[in-house]
Amino acid sequence: MADASNGARNTFDVLVVGSGAAGLSLALNLADRCSVAVLTKRGLSDSNTSLAQGGIAAVLDPIGDDPGRHVHDTLVAGAGLCRRETVEMIVHAGPTAIAQLRARGVQFDTDEAGQLHLTREGGHSARRVAHQADSTGFAIESALVQQVRAHPAIAVYEHYQAVDLITRARLARRSGRGTPGWKGDRVLGVYALDIARNRVEAFAANVVVLATGGSGKIYRYTTNPDVATGDGVAMAWRAGARVANMEFFQFHPTCLYHPQAKNFLISEALRGEGGILRNRKGEAFMPRYDDRKDLAPRDIVARAIDADLKESGDPCAFLDMTHLPADFLEDHFPMIHARCLQLGIDLRREPIPVVPAAHYQCGGVQVDRDGQTSIEGLLAIGEVACTGLHGANRLASNSLLEAVVYADRASRKAVEILQARGSARELNVPEWDTGSASNPDEQVVVTQSWDEIRRLMWNYVGIVRSSRRLLRAQRRLQLIAQEVQQDWWRFYLTPDLIELRNITAVSLLVVECALGRQESRGLHWSMDYPETDDENWARDSVTVRSGA
Protein backbone atom coordinates (compact mmCIF):
# COMPACT_ATOMS: atom_id res chain seq x y z
CA MET A 1 0.00 0.00 0.00
CA ALA A 2 1.11 3.56 -0.66
CA ASP A 3 2.61 5.81 1.97
CA ALA A 4 0.69 9.10 1.85
CA SER A 5 3.77 11.10 2.79
CA ASN A 6 5.80 9.69 -0.09
CA GLY A 7 3.12 9.46 -2.80
CA ALA A 8 2.34 12.02 -5.48
CA ARG A 9 0.07 14.94 -4.64
CA ASN A 10 -3.61 13.92 -4.46
CA THR A 11 -2.77 10.21 -4.58
CA PHE A 12 -4.20 7.91 -1.91
CA ASP A 13 -4.94 4.28 -1.35
CA VAL A 14 -8.56 5.04 -0.46
CA LEU A 15 -10.55 8.13 -1.36
CA VAL A 16 -13.82 8.68 0.55
CA VAL A 17 -16.33 11.06 -1.04
CA GLY A 18 -18.70 12.32 1.65
CA SER A 19 -18.49 12.98 5.37
CA GLY A 20 -21.55 11.47 7.04
CA ALA A 21 -21.59 8.56 9.48
CA ALA A 22 -20.76 6.00 6.77
CA GLY A 23 -17.82 7.83 5.21
CA LEU A 24 -16.20 8.97 8.45
CA SER A 25 -16.60 5.53 10.07
CA LEU A 26 -14.89 3.89 7.11
CA ALA A 27 -12.06 6.43 7.13
CA LEU A 28 -11.42 5.72 10.82
CA ASN A 29 -11.54 1.98 10.20
CA LEU A 30 -8.81 2.25 7.56
CA ALA A 31 -6.63 5.08 8.83
CA ASP A 32 -4.07 2.87 10.56
CA ARG A 33 -3.75 0.51 7.59
CA CYS A 34 -3.43 2.69 4.48
CA SER A 35 -3.50 6.27 3.21
CA VAL A 36 -6.99 7.75 3.34
CA ALA A 37 -8.49 11.03 2.16
CA VAL A 38 -11.98 12.41 2.76
CA LEU A 39 -13.51 14.82 0.25
CA THR A 40 -16.56 16.84 1.25
CA LYS A 41 -18.19 19.66 -0.70
CA ARG A 42 -19.00 21.72 2.39
CA GLY A 43 -17.61 21.49 5.92
CA LEU A 44 -16.85 18.09 7.44
CA SER A 45 -20.00 18.22 9.62
CA ASP A 46 -22.40 19.13 6.78
CA SER A 47 -24.31 15.91 6.13
CA ASN A 48 -27.68 14.24 6.51
CA THR A 49 -26.32 12.40 9.53
CA SER A 50 -26.19 15.63 11.52
CA LEU A 51 -29.95 16.12 11.10
CA ALA A 52 -31.01 12.59 12.11
CA GLN A 53 -33.17 12.88 15.23
CA GLY A 54 -34.65 9.50 16.11
CA GLY A 55 -31.69 7.18 16.65
CA ILE A 56 -30.11 3.91 15.58
CA ALA A 57 -32.00 0.62 15.72
CA ALA A 58 -30.41 -2.49 17.24
CA VAL A 59 -31.54 -5.42 19.36
CA LEU A 60 -30.19 -4.49 22.79
CA ASP A 61 -32.91 -5.79 25.13
CA PRO A 62 -32.60 -9.61 25.37
CA ILE A 63 -35.83 -9.86 27.36
CA GLY A 64 -38.22 -7.70 25.34
CA ASP A 65 -36.70 -8.17 21.89
CA ASP A 66 -34.74 -10.53 19.65
CA PRO A 67 -33.03 -10.35 16.23
CA GLY A 68 -35.79 -12.35 14.57
CA ARG A 69 -38.34 -9.65 15.42
CA HIS A 70 -36.10 -6.90 14.05
CA VAL A 71 -35.59 -8.89 10.85
CA HIS A 72 -39.34 -9.46 10.56
CA ASP A 73 -40.18 -5.78 11.10
CA THR A 74 -37.64 -4.76 8.45
CA LEU A 75 -38.98 -7.26 5.91
CA VAL A 76 -42.58 -6.16 6.51
CA ALA A 77 -41.69 -2.50 6.00
CA GLY A 78 -39.66 -3.38 2.88
CA ALA A 79 -42.78 -4.77 1.18
CA GLY A 80 -41.19 -7.84 -0.38
CA LEU A 81 -38.04 -6.29 -1.87
CA CYS A 82 -35.52 -6.62 0.97
CA ARG A 83 -32.64 -9.08 0.57
CA ARG A 84 -33.19 -11.29 3.58
CA GLU A 85 -29.53 -12.28 3.92
CA THR A 86 -28.52 -8.60 4.00
CA VAL A 87 -31.19 -7.79 6.58
CA GLU A 88 -30.07 -10.64 8.83
CA MET A 89 -26.41 -9.68 8.49
CA ILE A 90 -27.04 -6.05 9.46
CA VAL A 91 -29.45 -6.83 12.30
CA HIS A 92 -27.05 -9.30 13.91
CA ALA A 93 -24.22 -6.76 13.64
CA GLY A 94 -26.31 -4.12 15.45
CA PRO A 95 -24.93 -4.49 19.01
CA THR A 96 -21.35 -4.39 17.71
CA ALA A 97 -22.12 -1.22 15.73
CA ILE A 98 -23.50 0.48 18.85
CA ALA A 99 -20.45 -0.58 20.86
CA GLN A 100 -18.13 0.82 18.18
CA LEU A 101 -19.90 4.19 18.21
CA ARG A 102 -19.74 4.37 22.00
CA ALA A 103 -16.03 3.57 21.87
CA ARG A 104 -15.62 6.51 19.49
CA GLY A 105 -17.24 8.89 21.92
CA VAL A 106 -20.95 8.85 21.11
CA GLN A 107 -22.89 9.47 24.31
CA PHE A 108 -26.19 7.60 24.00
CA ASP A 109 -28.87 8.23 26.65
CA THR A 110 -28.96 5.77 29.53
CA ASP A 111 -31.40 5.03 32.34
CA GLU A 112 -30.77 5.24 36.09
CA ALA A 113 -29.16 1.80 36.03
CA GLY A 114 -26.71 2.86 33.34
CA GLN A 115 -28.38 0.80 30.62
CA LEU A 116 -29.08 2.28 27.20
CA HIS A 117 -32.45 4.00 27.06
CA LEU A 118 -34.38 2.54 24.14
CA THR A 119 -37.32 4.16 22.39
CA ARG A 120 -39.74 2.84 19.79
CA GLU A 121 -40.67 4.14 16.35
CA GLY A 122 -43.26 3.34 13.69
CA GLY A 123 -43.00 -0.17 12.23
CA HIS A 124 -40.97 -1.54 15.16
CA SER A 125 -42.55 -4.20 17.38
CA ALA A 126 -40.27 -3.42 20.33
CA ARG A 127 -38.20 -0.67 21.92
CA ARG A 128 -34.86 -0.95 20.16
CA VAL A 129 -33.83 2.56 19.12
CA ALA A 130 -30.75 3.88 20.94
CA HIS A 131 -30.62 7.66 20.92
CA GLN A 132 -29.13 10.83 22.31
CA ALA A 133 -32.25 12.83 23.22
CA ASP A 134 -33.73 13.92 19.89
CA SER A 135 -30.45 14.80 18.17
CA THR A 136 -28.76 11.42 17.76
CA GLY A 137 -27.34 12.15 14.33
CA PHE A 138 -25.64 15.30 15.56
CA ALA A 139 -24.12 13.37 18.49
CA ILE A 140 -22.77 10.67 16.15
CA GLU A 141 -21.48 13.13 13.55
CA SER A 142 -19.79 15.33 16.17
CA ALA A 143 -17.96 12.39 17.75
CA LEU A 144 -16.78 11.02 14.40
CA VAL A 145 -15.68 14.43 13.13
CA GLN A 146 -13.63 14.93 16.28
CA GLN A 147 -11.95 11.54 15.80
CA VAL A 148 -11.22 12.18 12.11
CA ARG A 149 -9.76 15.65 12.70
CA ALA A 150 -7.52 14.25 15.43
CA HIS A 151 -6.18 11.39 13.30
CA PRO A 152 -2.89 12.34 11.60
CA ALA A 153 -3.25 9.72 8.86
CA ILE A 154 -6.55 11.04 7.44
CA ALA A 155 -6.28 13.85 4.89
CA VAL A 156 -9.40 16.03 4.89
CA TYR A 157 -10.37 18.14 1.86
CA GLU A 158 -13.25 20.41 2.77
CA HIS A 159 -15.06 22.47 0.12
CA TYR A 160 -13.99 20.07 -2.61
CA GLN A 161 -16.93 19.13 -4.81
CA ALA A 162 -16.69 15.82 -6.66
CA VAL A 163 -17.38 16.22 -10.38
CA ASP A 164 -16.96 12.78 -11.95
CA LEU A 165 -15.36 9.41 -11.37
CA ILE A 166 -12.18 8.61 -13.26
CA THR A 167 -12.31 5.12 -14.75
CA ARG A 168 -10.13 3.36 -17.27
CA ALA A 169 -13.06 3.16 -19.69
CA ARG A 170 -13.55 6.94 -19.41
CA LEU A 171 -9.87 7.59 -20.08
CA ALA A 172 -9.92 5.21 -23.05
CA ARG A 173 -12.86 7.08 -24.56
CA ARG A 174 -11.14 10.40 -23.88
CA SER A 175 -7.99 9.27 -25.69
CA GLY A 176 -10.05 8.20 -28.71
CA ARG A 177 -9.24 4.50 -28.35
CA GLY A 178 -12.82 3.58 -27.52
CA THR A 179 -13.66 1.22 -24.69
CA PRO A 180 -11.11 -1.63 -24.45
CA GLY A 181 -12.30 -5.19 -24.23
CA TRP A 182 -11.81 -5.52 -20.48
CA LYS A 183 -14.07 -7.85 -18.59
CA GLY A 184 -15.13 -4.96 -16.34
CA ASP A 185 -14.36 -1.31 -15.74
CA ARG A 186 -12.08 -0.12 -12.96
CA VAL A 187 -12.11 3.10 -10.94
CA LEU A 188 -8.92 5.17 -10.87
CA GLY A 189 -9.95 8.24 -8.91
CA VAL A 190 -12.14 11.33 -8.91
CA TYR A 191 -12.13 14.79 -10.46
CA ALA A 192 -13.15 17.38 -7.86
CA LEU A 193 -13.67 21.14 -7.92
CA ASP A 194 -11.59 23.06 -5.37
CA ILE A 195 -14.30 25.62 -4.65
CA ALA A 196 -12.00 28.15 -2.98
CA ARG A 197 -9.51 28.22 -5.89
CA ASN A 198 -12.11 27.58 -8.59
CA ARG A 199 -10.18 24.79 -10.27
CA VAL A 200 -10.74 21.09 -10.90
CA GLU A 201 -8.13 18.73 -9.47
CA ALA A 202 -7.52 15.05 -10.13
CA PHE A 203 -7.41 12.64 -7.19
CA ALA A 204 -5.96 9.19 -7.85
CA ALA A 205 -6.92 6.18 -5.72
CA ASN A 206 -7.07 2.42 -5.99
CA VAL A 207 -10.32 2.43 -4.04
CA VAL A 208 -13.01 5.12 -4.23
CA VAL A 209 -15.81 4.99 -1.67
CA LEU A 210 -19.00 6.89 -2.41
CA ALA A 211 -20.57 8.02 0.88
CA THR A 212 -22.34 11.06 -0.52
CA GLY A 213 -25.76 10.55 1.06
CA GLY A 214 -29.11 11.00 -0.61
CA SER A 215 -30.92 13.31 -3.01
CA GLY A 216 -33.81 14.93 -1.15
CA LYS A 217 -33.10 18.28 -2.83
CA ILE A 218 -34.64 17.00 -6.05
CA TYR A 219 -37.96 17.74 -4.31
CA ARG A 220 -39.43 21.12 -3.39
CA TYR A 221 -40.14 20.07 0.20
CA THR A 222 -37.55 17.97 1.99
CA THR A 223 -36.06 17.33 5.40
CA ASN A 224 -32.60 17.04 3.80
CA PRO A 225 -29.83 19.65 3.95
CA ASP A 226 -28.73 21.58 0.87
CA VAL A 227 -25.88 19.12 0.21
CA ALA A 228 -28.29 16.26 -0.60
CA THR A 229 -28.22 16.57 -4.39
CA GLY A 230 -27.64 12.94 -5.39
CA ASP A 231 -24.02 13.48 -6.41
CA GLY A 232 -22.85 9.92 -5.79
CA VAL A 233 -25.71 8.26 -7.65
CA ALA A 234 -25.30 10.61 -10.61
CA MET A 235 -21.53 10.09 -10.83
CA ALA A 236 -21.83 6.32 -10.53
CA TRP A 237 -24.56 6.16 -13.17
CA ARG A 238 -22.55 8.31 -15.59
CA ALA A 239 -19.61 5.94 -15.09
CA GLY A 240 -21.78 2.94 -15.97
CA ALA A 241 -22.47 1.48 -12.51
CA ARG A 242 -25.72 -0.32 -11.83
CA VAL A 243 -28.36 1.79 -10.08
CA ALA A 244 -31.48 0.25 -8.53
CA ASN A 245 -34.86 1.04 -6.97
CA MET A 246 -34.79 4.81 -7.42
CA GLU A 247 -38.60 4.92 -7.52
CA PHE A 248 -38.70 4.21 -3.78
CA PHE A 249 -38.29 7.63 -2.22
CA GLN A 250 -39.41 7.89 1.37
CA PHE A 251 -41.45 10.90 2.41
CA HIS A 252 -41.25 11.55 6.12
CA PRO A 253 -44.80 12.04 7.39
CA THR A 254 -44.03 14.89 9.77
CA CYS A 255 -41.98 17.87 8.70
CA LEU A 256 -42.71 21.08 10.60
CA TYR A 257 -45.13 23.28 8.67
CA HIS A 258 -44.09 26.86 9.32
CA PRO A 259 -42.95 29.69 6.99
CA GLN A 260 -39.81 30.31 9.06
CA ALA A 261 -38.79 26.65 9.37
CA LYS A 262 -36.62 25.14 6.64
CA ASN A 263 -36.27 21.35 6.47
CA PHE A 264 -37.04 20.89 10.18
CA LEU A 265 -38.00 17.30 10.96
CA ILE A 266 -40.45 16.31 13.68
CA SER A 267 -39.04 12.94 14.71
CA GLU A 268 -41.00 9.74 14.34
CA ALA A 269 -40.07 9.07 17.95
CA LEU A 270 -42.83 11.50 18.99
CA ARG A 271 -45.42 9.13 17.55
CA GLY A 272 -43.49 6.24 19.06
CA GLU A 273 -44.01 7.82 22.49
CA GLY A 274 -47.74 8.32 21.98
CA GLY A 275 -48.20 11.26 19.60
CA ILE A 276 -51.52 11.34 17.71
CA LEU A 277 -52.07 12.74 14.23
CA ARG A 278 -55.19 14.88 13.95
CA ASN A 279 -56.83 17.00 11.29
CA ARG A 280 -57.88 20.63 11.73
CA LYS A 281 -61.15 19.49 13.35
CA GLY A 282 -59.17 17.61 16.00
CA GLU A 283 -60.13 14.16 14.68
CA ALA A 284 -57.56 11.35 14.91
CA PHE A 285 -57.59 10.10 11.31
CA MET A 286 -54.97 7.31 11.24
CA PRO A 287 -57.41 4.58 12.42
CA ARG A 288 -59.21 5.01 9.08
CA TYR A 289 -56.08 4.00 7.17
CA ASP A 290 -54.28 1.32 9.18
CA ASP A 291 -54.87 -0.89 12.23
CA ARG A 292 -51.50 0.21 13.63
CA LYS A 293 -52.82 3.79 13.65
CA ASP A 294 -50.05 6.33 14.32
CA LEU A 295 -47.39 3.60 14.57
CA ALA A 296 -47.85 2.41 10.98
CA PRO A 297 -44.74 2.51 8.74
CA ARG A 298 -43.81 5.82 7.17
CA ASP A 299 -45.15 5.16 3.68
CA ILE A 300 -48.63 4.43 5.03
CA VAL A 301 -48.63 7.45 7.35
CA ALA A 302 -47.37 9.79 4.63
CA ARG A 303 -50.04 8.63 2.17
CA ALA A 304 -52.70 8.92 4.87
CA ILE A 305 -51.73 12.53 5.62
CA ASP A 306 -51.57 13.30 1.89
CA ALA A 307 -55.03 11.79 1.31
CA ASP A 308 -56.55 13.57 4.31
CA LEU A 309 -55.16 16.94 3.23
CA LYS A 310 -56.42 16.48 -0.34
CA GLU A 311 -59.85 15.52 0.97
CA SER A 312 -60.11 18.46 3.38
CA GLY A 313 -58.17 21.08 1.44
CA ASP A 314 -56.23 21.91 4.61
CA PRO A 315 -52.57 22.94 4.27
CA CYS A 316 -51.28 20.70 7.06
CA ALA A 317 -52.09 18.07 9.67
CA PHE A 318 -51.33 18.28 13.40
CA LEU A 319 -49.29 16.05 15.70
CA ASP A 320 -50.80 16.15 19.16
CA MET A 321 -48.55 15.55 22.19
CA THR A 322 -50.58 17.56 24.71
CA HIS A 323 -51.92 14.46 26.51
CA LEU A 324 -48.37 13.54 27.64
CA PRO A 325 -46.63 15.02 30.71
CA ALA A 326 -44.91 18.33 30.02
CA ASP A 327 -41.67 17.36 31.78
CA PHE A 328 -41.53 14.12 29.76
CA LEU A 329 -41.70 16.09 26.50
CA GLU A 330 -39.06 18.58 27.64
CA ASP A 331 -36.67 15.81 28.73
CA HIS A 332 -37.09 13.50 25.73
CA PHE A 333 -37.38 16.04 22.93
CA PRO A 334 -35.38 19.09 24.02
CA MET A 335 -34.26 20.19 20.54
CA ILE A 336 -37.72 19.88 18.98
CA HIS A 337 -39.31 21.57 21.99
CA ALA A 338 -36.85 24.47 21.84
CA ARG A 339 -37.18 24.97 18.08
CA CYS A 340 -40.97 24.93 18.22
CA LEU A 341 -40.93 27.47 21.07
CA GLN A 342 -38.74 29.75 18.94
CA LEU A 343 -41.49 29.69 16.34
CA GLY A 344 -44.29 30.28 18.82
CA ILE A 345 -45.45 26.65 19.10
CA ASP A 346 -45.61 25.08 22.57
CA LEU A 347 -45.92 21.34 21.95
CA ARG A 348 -46.84 20.86 25.62
CA ARG A 349 -50.07 22.82 25.10
CA GLU A 350 -50.88 22.77 21.37
CA PRO A 351 -50.51 20.36 18.44
CA ILE A 352 -47.57 20.75 16.03
CA PRO A 353 -48.47 21.60 12.40
CA VAL A 354 -46.87 19.01 10.09
CA VAL A 355 -46.72 17.99 6.42
CA PRO A 356 -44.95 15.13 4.60
CA ALA A 357 -41.60 15.94 2.96
CA ALA A 358 -39.02 14.03 0.91
CA HIS A 359 -36.75 12.34 3.40
CA TYR A 360 -34.80 9.26 2.35
CA GLN A 361 -33.62 7.64 -0.88
CA CYS A 362 -34.17 3.88 -0.51
CA GLY A 363 -32.62 3.06 -3.88
CA GLY A 364 -29.16 3.97 -5.07
CA VAL A 365 -25.96 2.50 -6.45
CA GLN A 366 -26.41 -1.26 -6.31
CA VAL A 367 -23.84 -3.02 -4.10
CA ASP A 368 -23.15 -6.47 -2.72
CA ARG A 369 -22.72 -7.45 0.95
CA ASP A 370 -19.33 -5.70 1.05
CA GLY A 371 -20.35 -2.43 -0.59
CA GLN A 372 -18.77 -3.35 -3.95
CA THR A 373 -20.51 -1.79 -6.96
CA SER A 374 -20.49 -3.18 -10.51
CA ILE A 375 -17.27 -1.19 -11.18
CA GLU A 376 -14.07 -2.71 -9.77
CA GLY A 377 -12.69 -0.71 -6.85
CA LEU A 378 -15.74 1.53 -6.55
CA LEU A 379 -17.56 1.01 -3.24
CA ALA A 380 -20.73 2.71 -2.01
CA ILE A 381 -22.04 2.91 1.55
CA GLY A 382 -24.75 4.78 3.39
CA GLU A 383 -27.78 6.36 1.74
CA VAL A 384 -26.12 6.52 -1.68
CA ALA A 385 -26.06 2.70 -1.80
CA CYS A 386 -28.81 0.18 -2.52
CA THR A 387 -27.80 -2.69 -0.24
CA GLY A 388 -31.08 -4.59 -0.09
CA LEU A 389 -31.79 -3.63 3.54
CA HIS A 390 -34.60 -1.19 2.88
CA GLY A 391 -36.39 -2.79 -0.06
CA ALA A 392 -39.43 -0.72 -1.05
CA ASN A 393 -39.56 1.22 2.22
CA ARG A 394 -37.01 1.93 4.96
CA LEU A 395 -37.85 0.97 8.53
CA ALA A 396 -37.22 3.91 10.86
CA SER A 397 -33.70 4.20 12.37
CA ASN A 398 -32.27 1.38 10.25
CA SER A 399 -30.24 3.81 8.14
CA LEU A 400 -27.62 4.78 10.72
CA LEU A 401 -27.24 1.09 11.56
CA GLU A 402 -26.68 0.27 7.90
CA ALA A 403 -24.13 3.08 7.58
CA VAL A 404 -21.94 1.80 10.44
CA VAL A 405 -22.20 -1.88 9.53
CA TYR A 406 -21.43 -1.30 5.86
CA ALA A 407 -18.55 1.00 6.74
CA ASP A 408 -17.02 -1.95 8.57
CA ARG A 409 -17.61 -4.44 5.76
CA ALA A 410 -16.49 -2.03 3.04
CA SER A 411 -13.27 -1.20 4.92
CA ARG A 412 -12.37 -4.88 4.92
CA LYS A 413 -13.19 -5.10 1.22
CA ALA A 414 -10.98 -2.06 0.57
CA VAL A 415 -8.02 -3.74 2.25
CA GLU A 416 -8.61 -6.83 0.10
CA ILE A 417 -8.60 -4.71 -3.07
CA LEU A 418 -5.45 -2.85 -2.03
CA GLN A 419 -3.58 -6.06 -1.37
CA ALA A 420 -4.38 -7.21 -4.91
CA ARG A 421 -3.63 -3.90 -6.66
CA GLY A 422 -0.42 -2.65 -5.10
CA SER A 423 0.64 0.99 -4.92
CA ALA A 424 -1.67 3.82 -5.91
CA ARG A 425 1.40 5.78 -7.02
CA GLU A 426 1.46 3.68 -10.19
CA LEU A 427 -1.89 5.11 -11.35
CA ASN A 428 -1.69 7.39 -14.36
CA VAL A 429 -4.50 9.93 -13.99
CA PRO A 430 -4.48 12.95 -16.32
CA GLU A 431 -5.46 16.43 -15.24
CA TRP A 432 -8.91 17.87 -15.96
CA ASP A 433 -9.28 19.32 -19.46
CA THR A 434 -11.19 22.63 -19.51
CA GLY A 435 -11.25 22.75 -23.30
CA SER A 436 -12.57 26.08 -24.62
CA ALA A 437 -14.79 26.81 -21.62
CA SER A 438 -15.52 30.37 -20.50
CA ASN A 439 -17.08 31.97 -17.43
CA PRO A 440 -20.87 31.50 -17.07
CA ASP A 441 -22.80 34.53 -18.31
CA GLU A 442 -26.29 33.90 -16.88
CA GLN A 443 -26.51 32.31 -13.43
CA VAL A 444 -30.29 32.85 -13.48
CA VAL A 445 -30.59 30.00 -15.99
CA VAL A 446 -29.21 27.53 -13.44
CA THR A 447 -31.50 28.87 -10.71
CA GLN A 448 -34.56 28.66 -12.96
CA SER A 449 -33.84 25.06 -14.00
CA TRP A 450 -33.16 24.03 -10.39
CA ASP A 451 -36.49 25.48 -9.21
CA GLU A 452 -38.38 23.95 -12.12
CA ILE A 453 -37.01 20.46 -11.43
CA ARG A 454 -37.91 20.58 -7.74
CA ARG A 455 -41.46 21.79 -8.44
CA LEU A 456 -42.23 19.26 -11.16
CA MET A 457 -40.78 16.42 -9.07
CA TRP A 458 -43.01 17.45 -6.17
CA ASN A 459 -46.13 17.81 -8.32
CA TYR A 460 -45.66 14.89 -10.71
CA VAL A 461 -43.36 12.38 -8.94
CA GLY A 462 -44.48 12.71 -5.33
CA ILE A 463 -46.27 10.52 -2.81
CA VAL A 464 -49.03 9.43 -5.23
CA ARG A 465 -48.16 9.05 -8.94
CA SER A 466 -49.79 8.46 -12.31
CA SER A 467 -48.25 7.41 -15.62
CA ARG A 468 -49.50 10.62 -17.24
CA ARG A 469 -47.75 12.81 -14.68
CA LEU A 470 -44.57 10.75 -14.87
CA LEU A 471 -44.40 11.06 -18.65
CA ARG A 472 -44.87 14.83 -18.44
CA ALA A 473 -42.06 15.03 -15.90
CA GLN A 474 -39.81 12.85 -18.05
CA ARG A 475 -40.28 14.99 -21.17
CA ARG A 476 -39.44 18.22 -19.37
CA LEU A 477 -36.48 16.69 -17.51
CA GLN A 478 -35.02 15.39 -20.76
CA LEU A 479 -35.15 18.91 -22.21
CA ILE A 480 -33.46 20.36 -19.13
CA ALA A 481 -30.80 17.64 -19.34
CA GLN A 482 -30.01 18.70 -22.92
CA GLU A 483 -29.70 22.34 -21.84
CA VAL A 484 -27.44 21.41 -18.92
CA GLN A 485 -25.20 19.32 -21.18
CA GLN A 486 -24.74 22.28 -23.53
CA ASP A 487 -23.75 24.54 -20.63
CA TRP A 488 -21.47 21.83 -19.24
CA TRP A 489 -19.07 22.06 -22.17
CA ARG A 490 -19.52 25.80 -22.70
CA PHE A 491 -18.68 27.19 -19.24
CA TYR A 492 -16.20 26.71 -16.41
CA LEU A 493 -17.67 24.57 -13.67
CA THR A 494 -19.43 26.10 -10.68
CA PRO A 495 -20.89 24.32 -7.63
CA ASP A 496 -24.42 25.21 -8.78
CA LEU A 497 -23.90 23.83 -12.28
CA ILE A 498 -22.42 20.60 -10.92
CA GLU A 499 -25.38 20.11 -8.59
CA LEU A 500 -27.91 21.00 -11.31
CA ARG A 501 -26.39 18.34 -13.55
CA ASN A 502 -26.66 15.81 -10.76
CA ILE A 503 -30.23 16.54 -9.65
CA THR A 504 -31.31 16.39 -13.31
CA ALA A 505 -29.74 12.95 -13.74
CA VAL A 506 -31.13 11.60 -10.46
CA SER A 507 -34.62 12.98 -11.15
CA LEU A 508 -34.63 11.21 -14.51
CA LEU A 509 -33.57 7.96 -12.81
CA VAL A 510 -36.45 8.25 -10.32
CA VAL A 511 -38.93 8.83 -13.16
CA GLU A 512 -37.48 6.01 -15.28
CA CYS A 513 -37.75 3.49 -12.44
CA ALA A 514 -41.24 4.71 -11.50
CA LEU A 515 -42.50 4.37 -15.08
CA GLY A 516 -41.03 0.89 -15.32
CA ARG A 517 -42.68 -0.46 -12.15
CA GLN A 518 -46.26 -1.19 -13.17
CA GLU A 519 -47.63 -1.87 -9.72
CA SER A 520 -47.94 -0.19 -6.32
CA ARG A 521 -45.48 -1.33 -3.66
CA GLY A 522 -44.07 0.33 -0.56
CA LEU A 523 -43.15 3.93 -1.33
CA HIS A 524 -44.18 3.72 -4.99
CA TRP A 525 -47.93 4.28 -5.26
CA SER A 526 -49.41 4.40 -8.76
CA MET A 527 -52.99 5.45 -9.49
CA ASP A 528 -52.82 3.44 -12.74
CA TYR A 529 -51.53 0.26 -11.06
CA PRO A 530 -52.96 0.29 -7.52
CA GLU A 531 -52.35 -3.41 -6.79
CA THR A 532 -49.12 -5.16 -5.79
CA ASP A 533 -47.97 -7.66 -8.41
CA ASP A 534 -45.67 -10.20 -6.77
CA GLU A 535 -45.66 -12.46 -9.83
CA ASN A 536 -43.98 -9.90 -12.09
CA TRP A 537 -42.53 -7.17 -9.87
CA ALA A 538 -41.07 -8.73 -6.71
CA ARG A 539 -37.65 -7.69 -8.00
CA ASP A 540 -35.32 -4.71 -8.11
CA SER A 541 -35.63 -2.01 -10.75
CA VAL A 542 -32.10 -1.93 -12.18
CA THR A 543 -30.86 0.62 -14.70
CA VAL A 544 -27.50 1.12 -16.40
CA ARG A 545 -26.54 4.09 -18.54
CA SER A 546 -27.02 3.37 -22.23
CA GLY A 547 -23.68 2.98 -23.99
CA ALA A 548 -21.71 2.86 -20.75
Protein Blocks (a to p, Z undefined) as FASTA:
>chain_A
ZZfklmcehiafbdcedjbfklmmmmmmmmmmbccddddfbdfklcfklmpmkbccddfb
fklgcfklmmmmmmmmnnopacfklmmmmmmmmmmmmmmmmmnopacdddfkopacdddd
ehiabdcbdcehjllkmmmmmmmmmmmmmpmkbccdehiacfbdcdfklmmmmnonopaf
bfbdcdfbdcdddfklopacddddfbdcdfebpaklmpmbdcbdfklnolmmmmmmmnop
acehklmccddfbdcddfkbghiacdfklmmnopacddfkopafklmmomklmmpcfklm
mmmmmmmmmmnopabdcddfklpcfklmmmmmmmlmmmmmmnopafklpccddddddfbd
fbdcdddfkopafbehiacehjlbcghlnmmaccehklmmmmmmmmmmmmmmmmmmmmmn
opaklpccddddekjadcdfblklmmmmmmmmmmmmmmmmmmbccfklmmmmmmmmmmmm
mmmmmmmmmpccdfklmmmmmmmmmmmmmmmmmmmmgcdehjbccfklmbccfklmmccd
ddddehZZ
